[in-house]
Amino acid sequence: MSDSSGNGKDAYWKANITLIAVSLVIWFVVSYGFGILLHDQLNAIQFGGFRLGFWFAQQGAIYVFLILIAVYALRMNALDRKHGVDEQ
């Protein structure tokens, strides 16, 4: 860490935990909320010839998860560089 007082370490972990928490909320909303709880309401909307609730439960959640993984990796790399703990 570039800051020897500990503030840099605290800021790094706070940003890390915030990123994880936001990712988990998105994951929960998409998988449980859209795929289960809002399934009937979303089925009133058509997407690619399929009902949107069905699409989220079968494929949409997987696409969102893949995007979450990519965003998490990019954001963590940027966070690591910012705090001087990157692997390069």
N, CA, C and O atoms as a Tinker XYZ file with bonds, in Angstrom:
   352  protein
     1  N      0.833000   -1.168000    0.000000    73     2
     2  CA     0.000000    0.000000    0.000000    64     1     3
     3  C      0.885000    1.241000    0.000000    63     2     4     5
     4  O      1.969000    1.253000    0.584000    81     3
     5  N      0.417000    2.239000   -0.641000    73     3     6
     6  CA     1.219000    3.445000   -0.755000    64     5     7
     7  C      1.134000    4.321000    0.483000    63     6     8     9
     8  O      1.991000    5.185000    0.669000    81     7
     9  N      0.140000    4.136000    1.332000    73     7    10
    10  CA    -0.045000    4.968000    2.511000    64     9    11
    11  C      0.339000    4.156000    3.744000    63    10    12    13
    12  O     -0.288000    3.136000    4.032000    81    11
    13  N      1.366000    4.600000    4.477000    73    11    14
    14  CA     1.851000    3.840000    5.614000    64    13    15
    15  C      1.026000    4.061000    6.876000    63    14    16    17
    16  O      1.215000    3.342000    7.856000    81    15
    17  N      0.113000    5.037000    6.883000    73    15    18
    18  CA    -0.668000    5.324000    8.085000    64    17    19
    19  C     -1.846000    4.372000    8.275000    63    18    20    21
    20  O     -2.499000    4.415000    9.318000    81    19
    21  N     -2.128000    3.534000    7.318000    73    19    22
    22  CA    -3.253000    2.625000    7.439000    64    21    23
    23  C     -4.500000    3.133000    6.752000    63    22    24    25
    24  O     -5.406000    2.348000    6.470000    81    23
    25  N     -4.574000    4.424000    6.474000    73    23    26
    26  CA    -5.750000    4.979000    5.810000    64    25    27
    27  C     -5.907000    4.421000    4.403000    63    26    28    29
    28  O     -7.027000    4.204000    3.940000    81    27
    29  N     -4.792000    4.189000    3.721000    73    27    30
    30  CA    -4.842000    3.618000    2.379000    64    29    31
    31  C     -5.394000    2.211000    2.397000    63    30    32    33
    32  O     -6.175000    1.818000    1.530000    81    31
    33  N     -4.971000    1.453000    3.409000    73    31    34
    34  CA    -5.451000    0.080000    3.555000    64    33    35
    35  C     -6.947000    0.071000    3.847000    63    34    36    37
    36  O     -7.692000   -0.721000    3.271000    81    35
    37  N     -7.376000    0.942000    4.732000    73    35    38
    38  CA    -8.800000    1.022000    5.067000    64    37    39
    39  C     -9.634000    1.447000    3.860000    63    38    40    41
    40  O    -10.707000    0.895000    3.616000    81    39
    41  N     -9.140000    2.425000    3.111000    73    39    42
    42  CA    -9.854000    2.892000    1.918000    64    41    43
    43  C     -9.941000    1.788000    0.869000    63    42    44    45
    44  O    -10.971000    1.620000    0.217000    81    43
    45  N     -8.849000    1.036000    0.711000    73    43    46
    46  CA    -8.831000   -0.078000   -0.243000    64    45    47
    47  C     -9.892000   -1.119000    0.117000    63    46    48    49
    48  O    -10.667000   -1.541000   -0.742000    81    47
    49  N     -9.927000   -1.530000    1.386000    73    47    50
    50  CA   -10.877000   -2.566000    1.791000    64    49    51
    51  C    -12.303000   -2.067000    1.798000    63    50    52    53
    52  O    -13.227000   -2.827000    1.510000    81    51
    53  N    -12.498000   -0.787000    2.126000    73    51    54
    54  CA   -13.850000   -0.231000    2.067000    64    53    55
    55  C    -14.355000   -0.240000    0.624000    63    54    56    57
    56  O    -15.502000   -0.613000    0.374000    81    55
    57  N    -13.510000    0.167000   -0.328000    73    55    58
    58  CA   -13.897000    0.152000   -1.745000    64    57    59
    59  C    -14.127000   -1.281000   -2.222000    63    58    60    61
    60  O    -15.051000   -1.538000   -2.994000    81    59
    61  N    -13.298000   -2.206000   -1.769000    73    59    62
    62  CA   -13.419000   -3.617000   -2.138000    64    61    63
    63  C    -14.744000   -4.189000   -1.629000    63    62    64    65
    64  O    -15.472000   -4.828000   -2.389000    81    63
    65  N    -15.058000   -3.969000   -0.370000    73    63    66
    66  CA   -16.293000   -4.480000    0.213000    64    65    67
    67  C    -17.515000   -3.825000   -0.441000    63    66    68    69
    68  O    -18.529000   -4.489000   -0.661000    81    67
    69  N    -17.424000   -2.533000   -0.752000    73    67    70
    70  CA   -18.523000   -1.852000   -1.433000    64    69    71
    71  C    -18.778000   -2.474000   -2.798000    63    70    72    73
    72  O    -19.930000   -2.709000   -3.166000    81    71
    73  N    -17.721000   -2.744000   -3.552000    73    71    74
    74  CA   -17.855000   -3.373000   -4.867000    64    73    75
    75  C    -18.491000   -4.762000   -4.746000    63    74    76    77
    76  O    -19.359000   -5.123000   -5.541000    81    75
    77  N    -18.062000   -5.523000   -3.769000    73    75    78
    78  CA   -18.631000   -6.856000   -3.553000    64    77    79
    79  C    -20.104000   -6.751000   -3.170000    63    78    80    81
    80  O    -20.931000   -7.508000   -3.677000    81    79
    81  N    -20.438000   -5.820000   -2.280000    73    79    82
    82  CA   -21.826000   -5.666000   -1.838000    64    81    83
    83  C    -22.736000   -5.261000   -2.997000    63    82    84    85
    84  O    -23.834000   -5.799000   -3.137000    81    83
    85  N    -22.293000   -4.324000   -3.821000    73    83    86
    86  CA   -23.095000   -3.897000   -4.975000    64    85    87
    87  C    -23.281000   -5.065000   -5.942000    63    86    88    89
    88  O    -24.375000   -5.269000   -6.467000    81    87
    89  N    -22.220000   -5.827000   -6.177000    73    87    90
    90  CA   -22.311000   -6.988000   -7.070000    64    89    91
    91  C    -23.292000   -8.021000   -6.534000    63    90    92    93
    92  O    -24.069000   -8.595000   -7.297000    81    91
    93  N    -23.261000   -8.261000   -5.232000    73    91    94
    94  CA   -24.180000   -9.237000   -4.639000    64    93    95
    95  C    -25.633000   -8.766000   -4.698000    63    94    96    97
    96  O    -26.539000   -9.574000   -4.904000    81    95
    97  N    -25.856000   -7.476000   -4.521000    73    95    98
    98  CA   -27.224000   -6.949000   -4.623000    64    97    99
    99  C    -27.743000   -7.126000   -6.044000    63    98   100   101
   100  O    -28.878000   -7.560000   -6.241000    81    99
   101  N    -26.918000   -6.791000   -7.037000    73    99   102
   102  CA   -27.325000   -6.973000   -8.438000    64   101   103
   103  C    -27.594000   -8.452000   -8.709000    63   102   104   105
   104  O    -28.597000   -8.793000   -9.336000    81   103
   105  N    -26.716000   -9.321000   -8.245000    73   103   106
   106  CA   -26.889000  -10.758000   -8.427000    64   105   107
   107  C    -28.210000  -11.230000   -7.813000    63   106   108   109
   108  O    -28.941000  -12.000000   -8.436000    81   107
   109  N    -28.516000  -10.776000   -6.604000    73   107   110
   110  CA   -29.742000  -11.181000   -5.927000    64   109   111
   111  C    -30.978000  -10.679000   -6.669000    63   110   112   113
   112  O    -31.924000  -11.436000   -6.885000    81   111
   113  N    -30.971000   -9.410000   -7.057000    73   111   114
   114  CA   -32.129000   -8.821000   -7.737000    64   113   115
   115  C    -32.404000   -9.549000   -9.049000    63   114   116   117
   116  O    -33.554000   -9.851000   -9.368000    81   115
   117  N    -31.347000   -9.830000   -9.807000    73   115   118
   118  CA   -31.530000  -10.478000  -11.102000    64   117   119
   119  C    -31.960000  -11.934000  -10.943000    63   118   120   121
   120  O    -32.899000  -12.377000  -11.604000    81   119
   121  N    -31.286000  -12.677000  -10.078000    73   119   122
   122  CA   -31.597000  -14.108000   -9.978000    64   121   123
   123  C    -32.875000  -14.372000   -9.198000    63   122   124   125
   124  O    -33.751000  -15.091000   -9.679000    81   123
   125  N    -32.997000  -13.814000   -8.017000    73   123   126
   126  CA   -34.163000  -14.096000   -7.185000    64   125   127
   127  C    -35.326000  -13.173000   -7.518000    63   126   128   129
   128  O    -36.468000  -13.617000   -7.638000    81   127
   129  N    -35.030000  -11.889000   -7.665000    73   127   130
   130  CA   -36.095000  -10.921000   -7.935000    64   129   131
   131  C    -36.727000  -11.111000   -9.299000    63   130   132   133
   132  O    -37.935000  -11.320000   -9.404000    81   131
   133  N    -35.907000  -11.040000  -10.352000    73   131   134
   134  CA   -36.445000  -11.153000  -11.712000    64   133   135
   135  C    -36.819000  -12.587000  -12.064000    63   134   136   137
   136  O    -37.831000  -12.825000  -12.723000    81   135
   137  N    -36.010000  -13.529000  -11.630000    73   135   138
   138  CA   -36.245000  -14.923000  -12.006000    64   137   139
   139  C    -37.355000  -15.604000  -11.243000    63   138   140   141
   140  O    -37.961000  -16.546000  -11.753000    81   139
   141  N    -37.647000  -15.141000  -10.004000    73   139   142
   142  CA   -38.640000  -15.822000   -9.178000    64   141   143
   143  C    -39.772000  -14.883000   -8.747000    63   142   144   145
   144  O    -40.936000  -15.117000   -9.073000    81   143
   145  N    -39.428000  -13.833000   -8.022000    73   143   146
   146  CA   -40.468000  -12.974000   -7.441000    64   145   147
   147  C    -41.267000  -12.199000   -8.481000    63   146   148   149
   148  O    -42.490000  -12.107000   -8.374000    81   147
   149  N    -40.600000  -11.644000   -9.480000    73   147   150
   150  CA   -41.277000  -10.822000  -10.487000    64   149   151
   151  C    -41.550000  -11.577000  -11.783000    63   150   152   153
   152  O    -41.861000  -10.975000  -12.810000    81   151
   153  N    -41.432000  -12.886000  -11.723000    73   151   154
   154  CA   -41.587000  -13.728000  -12.913000    64   153   155
   155  C    -42.918000  -13.486000  -13.624000    63   154   156   157
   156  O    -42.948000  -13.302000  -14.841000    81   155
   157  N    -43.999000  -13.488000  -12.880000    73   155   158
   158  CA   -45.321000  -13.322000  -13.497000    64   157   159
   159  C    -45.495000  -11.943000  -14.128000    63   158   160   161
   160  O    -46.044000  -11.832000  -15.225000    81   159
   161  N    -45.036000  -10.899000  -13.453000    73   159   162
   162  CA   -45.152000   -9.551000  -14.001000    64   161   163
   163  C    -44.280000   -9.381000  -15.243000    63   162   164   165
   164  O    -44.694000   -8.738000  -16.208000    81   163
   165  N    -43.086000   -9.950000  -15.225000    73   163   166
   166  CA   -42.184000   -9.836000  -16.377000    64   165   167
   167  C    -42.670000  -10.650000  -17.569000    63   166   168   169
   168  O    -42.316000  -10.341000  -18.707000    81   167
   169  N    -43.469000  -11.677000  -17.332000    73   167   170
   170  CA   -43.973000  -12.490000  -18.433000    64   169   171
   171  C    -44.935000  -11.725000  -19.332000    63   170   172   173
   172  O    -45.236000  -12.181000  -20.435000    81   171
   173  N    -45.420000  -10.579000  -18.887000    73   171   174
   174  CA   -46.287000   -9.742000  -19.724000    64   173   175
   175  C    -45.489000   -9.053000  -20.833000    63   174   176   177
   176  O    -46.071000   -8.509000  -21.772000    81   175
   177  N    -44.167000   -9.076000  -20.726000    73   175   178
   178  CA   -43.287000   -8.435000  -21.713000    64   177   179
   179  C    -42.619000   -9.511000  -22.556000    63   178   180   181
   180  O    -42.121000  -10.502000  -22.022000    81   179
   181  N    -42.606000   -9.321000  -23.866000    73   179   182
   182  CA   -41.948000  -10.269000  -24.778000    64   181   183
   183  C    -40.526000   -9.781000  -25.080000    63   182   184   185
   184  O    -40.304000   -8.586000  -25.279000    81   183
   185  N    -39.575000  -10.705000  -25.112000    73   183   186
   186  CA   -38.187000  -10.380000  -25.445000    64   185   187
   187  C    -37.645000  -11.493000  -26.331000    63   186   188   189
   188  O    -37.503000  -12.630000  -25.882000    81   187
   189  N    -37.347000  -11.176000  -27.569000    73   187   190
   190  CA   -36.820000  -12.178000  -28.487000    64   189   191
   191  C    -37.765000  -13.342000  -28.713000    63   190   192   193
   192  O    -37.320000  -14.467000  -28.940000    81   191
   193  N    -39.061000  -13.087000  -28.655000    73   191   194
   194  CA   -40.040000  -14.146000  -28.858000    64   193   195
   195  C    -40.368000  -14.935000  -27.608000    63   194   196   197
   196  O    -41.206000  -15.835000  -27.648000    81   195
   197  N    -39.726000  -14.613000  -26.503000    73   195   198
   198  CA   -39.976000  -15.311000  -25.239000    64   197   199
   199  C    -40.510000  -14.328000  -24.211000    63   198   200   201
   200  O    -40.280000  -13.123000  -24.312000    81   199
   201  N    -41.218000  -14.846000  -23.228000    73   199   202
   202  CA   -41.662000  -14.013000  -22.113000    64   201   203
   203  C    -40.442000  -13.603000  -21.293000    63   202   204   205
   204  O    -39.554000  -14.421000  -21.051000    81   203
   205  N    -40.394000  -12.348000  -20.866000    73   203   206
   206  CA   -39.212000  -11.812000  -20.199000    64   205   207
   207  C    -38.914000  -12.531000  -18.882000    63   206   208   209
   208  O    -37.746000  -12.743000  -18.557000    81   207
   209  N    -39.931000  -12.908000  -18.125000    73   207   210
   210  CA   -39.704000  -13.648000  -16.881000    64   209   211
   211  C    -39.022000  -14.980000  -17.141000    63   210   212   213
   212  O    -38.081000  -15.349000  -16.439000    81   211
   213  N    -39.494000  -15.701000  -18.149000    73   211   214
   214  CA   -38.870000  -16.963000  -18.534000    64   213   215
   215  C    -37.444000  -16.742000  -19.001000    63   214   216   217
   216  O    -36.544000  -17.502000  -18.644000    81   215
   217  N    -37.231000  -15.683000  -19.814000    73   215   218
   218  CA   -35.901000  -15.394000  -20.350000    64   217   219
   219  C    -34.912000  -15.097000  -19.224000    63   218   220   221
   220  O    -33.788000  -15.599000  -19.246000    81   219
   221  N    -35.315000  -14.287000  -18.239000    73   219   222
   222  CA   -34.425000  -13.997000  -17.114000    64   221   223
   223  C    -34.109000  -15.255000  -16.327000    63   222   224   225
   224  O    -32.963000  -15.469000  -15.933000    81   223
   225  N    -35.104000  -16.082000  -16.097000    73   223   226
   226  CA   -34.888000  -17.289000  -15.313000    64   225   227
   227  C    -33.972000  -18.271000  -16.040000    63   226   228   229
   228  O    -33.210000  -18.991000  -15.395000    81   227
   229  N    -34.034000  -18.311000  -17.368000    73   227   230
   230  CA   -33.280000  -19.307000  -18.123000    64   229   231
   231  C    -31.944000  -18.793000  -18.659000    63   230   232   233
   232  O    -30.948000  -19.513000  -18.598000    81   231
   233  N    -31.900000  -17.565000  -19.182000    73   231   234
   234  CA   -30.685000  -17.090000  -19.830000    64   233   235
   235  C    -30.233000  -15.718000  -19.362000    63   234   236   237
   236  O    -29.032000  -15.474000  -19.246000    81   235
   237  N    -31.155000  -14.830000  -19.094000    73   235   238
   238  CA   -30.805000  -13.458000  -18.763000    64   237   239
   239  C    -29.922000  -13.349000  -17.541000    63   238   240   241
   240  O    -28.984000  -12.552000  -17.519000    81   239
   241  N    -30.213000  -14.145000  -16.520000    73   239   242
   242  CA   -29.414000  -14.109000  -15.307000    64   241   243
   243  C    -27.975000  -14.537000  -15.594000    63   242   244   245
   244  O    -27.040000  -13.980000  -15.018000    81   243
   245  N    -27.791000  -15.504000  -16.462000    73   243   246
   246  CA   -26.440000  -15.961000  -16.806000    64   245   247
   247  C    -25.664000  -14.838000  -17.491000    63   246   248   249
   248  O    -24.491000  -14.625000  -17.184000    81   247
   249  N    -26.300000  -14.121000  -18.413000    73   247   250
   250  CA   -25.631000  -12.997000  -19.071000    64   249   251
   251  C    -25.259000  -11.910000  -18.077000    63   250   252   253
   252  O    -24.169000  -11.342000  -18.147000    81   251
   253  N    -26.160000  -11.623000  -17.159000    73   251   254
   254  CA   -25.866000  -10.612000  -16.142000    64   253   255
   255  C    -24.713000  -11.076000  -15.260000    63   254   256   257
   256  O    -23.855000  -10.265000  -14.911000    81   255
   257  N    -24.666000  -12.342000  -14.892000    73   255   258
   258  CA   -23.576000  -12.864000  -14.073000    64   257   259
   259  C    -22.239000  -12.725000  -14.798000    63   258   260   261
   260  O    -21.242000  -12.342000  -14.186000    81   259
   261  N    -22.206000  -13.030000  -16.089000    73   259   262
   262  CA   -20.970000  -12.891000  -16.851000    64   261   263
   263  C    -20.510000  -11.431000  -16.911000    63   262   264   265
   264  O    -19.319000  -11.141000  -16.802000    81   263
   265  N    -21.460000  -10.531000  -17.084000    73   263   266
   266  CA   -21.127000   -9.106000  -17.084000    64   265   267
   267  C    -20.620000   -8.684000  -15.710000    63   266   268   269
   268  O    -19.665000   -7.912000  -15.619000    81   267
   269  N    -21.239000   -9.175000  -14.645000    73   267   270
   270  CA   -20.777000   -8.874000  -13.284000    64   269   271
   271  C    -19.347000   -9.336000  -13.051000    63   270   272   273
   272  O    -18.561000   -8.625000  -12.425000    81   271
   273  N    -19.005000  -10.512000  -13.545000    73   271   274
   274  CA   -17.642000  -11.023000  -13.393000    64   273   275
   275  C    -16.655000  -10.116000  -14.103000    63   274   276   277
   276  O    -15.616000   -9.771000  -13.539000    81   275
   277  N    -16.963000   -9.720000  -15.338000    73   275   278
   278  CA   -16.063000   -8.852000  -16.100000    64   277   279
   279  C    -15.915000   -7.487000  -15.440000    63   278   280   281
   280  O    -14.804000   -6.966000  -15.332000    81   279
   281  N    -17.026000   -6.905000  -14.999000    73   279   282
   282  CA   -16.979000   -5.596000  -14.342000    64   281   283
   283  C    -16.200000   -5.687000  -13.042000    63   282   284   285
   284  O    -15.401000   -4.801000  -12.739000    81   283
   285  N    -16.418000   -6.742000  -12.272000    73   283   286
   286  CA   -15.691000   -6.917000  -11.013000    64   285   287
   287  C    -14.185000   -7.002000  -11.265000    63   286   288   289
   288  O    -13.405000   -6.349000  -10.572000    81   287
   289  N    -13.778000   -7.793000  -12.240000    73   287   290
   290  CA   -12.353000   -7.944000  -12.532000    64   289   291
   291  C    -11.742000   -6.607000  -12.967000    63   290   292   293
   292  O    -10.656000   -6.248000  -12.512000    81   291
   293  N    -12.425000   -5.876000  -13.834000    73   291   294
   294  CA   -11.905000   -4.588000  -14.286000    64   293   295
   295  C    -11.829000   -3.583000  -13.142000    63   294   296   297
   296  O    -10.831000   -2.876000  -12.998000    81   295
   297  N    -12.875000   -3.518000  -12.334000    73   295   298
   298  CA   -12.888000   -2.570000  -11.215000    64   297   299
   299  C    -11.837000   -2.922000  -10.165000    63   298   300   301
   300  O    -11.200000   -2.029000   -9.606000    81   299
   301  N    -11.648000   -4.215000   -9.890000    73   299   302
   302  CA   -10.635000   -4.611000   -8.915000    64   301   303
   303  C     -9.231000   -4.323000   -9.433000    63   302   304   305
   304  O     -8.365000   -3.912000   -8.661000    81   303
   305  N     -8.991000   -4.528000  -10.712000    73   303   306
   306  CA    -7.685000   -4.177000  -11.278000    64   305   307
   307  C     -7.413000   -2.684000  -11.136000    63   306   308   309
   308  O     -6.306000   -2.286000  -10.775000    81   307
   309  N     -8.417000   -1.857000  -11.418000    73   307   310
   310  CA    -8.268000   -0.411000  -11.268000    64   309   311
   311  C     -8.049000   -0.038000   -9.799000    63   310   312   313
   312  O     -7.223000    0.821000   -9.490000    81   311
   313  N     -8.787000   -0.684000   -8.901000    73   311   314
   314  CA    -8.633000   -0.424000   -7.473000    64   313   315
   315  C     -7.242000   -0.837000   -6.990000    63   314   316   317
   316  O     -6.618000   -0.117000   -6.210000    81   315
   317  N     -6.758000   -1.980000   -7.445000    73   315   318
   318  CA    -5.417000   -2.430000   -7.086000    64   317   319
   319  C     -4.358000   -1.435000   -7.554000    63   318   320   321
   320  O     -3.439000   -1.101000   -6.806000    81   319
   321  N     -4.491000   -0.959000   -8.803000    73   319   322
   322  CA    -3.525000    0.023000   -9.317000    64   321   323
   323  C     -3.578000    1.316000   -8.517000    63   322   324   325
   324  O     -2.540000    1.897000   -8.202000    81   323
   325  N     -4.772000    1.762000   -8.193000    73   323   326
   326  CA    -4.941000    3.008000   -7.441000    64   325   327
   327  C     -4.264000    2.945000   -6.082000    63   326   328   329
   328  O     -3.700000    3.937000   -5.619000    81   327
   329  N     -4.316000    1.780000   -5.439000    73   327   330
   330  CA    -3.757000    1.636000   -4.098000    64   329   331
   331  C     -2.371000    0.987000   -4.093000    63   330   332   333
   332  O     -1.830000    0.680000   -3.031000    81   331
   333  N     -1.811000    0.784000   -5.260000    73   331   334
   334  CA    -0.449000    0.271000   -5.349000    64   333   335
   335  C     -0.258000   -1.176000   -4.960000    63   334   336   337
   336  O      0.810000   -1.556000   -4.480000    81   335
   337  N     -1.278000   -1.988000   -5.160000    73   335   338
   338  CA    -1.157000   -3.411000   -4.840000    64   337   339
   339  C     -1.384000   -4.288000   -6.061000    63   338   340   341
   340  O     -1.693000   -5.473000   -5.933000    81   339
   341  N     -1.230000   -3.707000   -7.246000    73   339   342
   342  CA    -1.430000   -4.486000   -8.466000    64   341   343
   343  C     -0.273000   -5.462000   -8.660000    63   342   344   345
   344  O      0.783000   -5.320000   -8.043000    81   343
   345  N     -0.482000   -6.437000   -9.512000    73   343   346
   346  CA     0.484000   -7.510000   -9.696000    64   345   347
   347  C      1.574000   -7.187000  -10.697000    63   346   348   349
   348  O      2.536000   -7.946000  -10.804000    81   347
   349  N      1.466000   -6.101000  -11.432000    73   347   350
   350  CA     2.493000   -5.750000  -12.405000    64   349   351
   351  C      3.647000   -5.034000  -11.756000    63   350   352
   352  O      4.605000   -4.665000  -12.436000    81   351
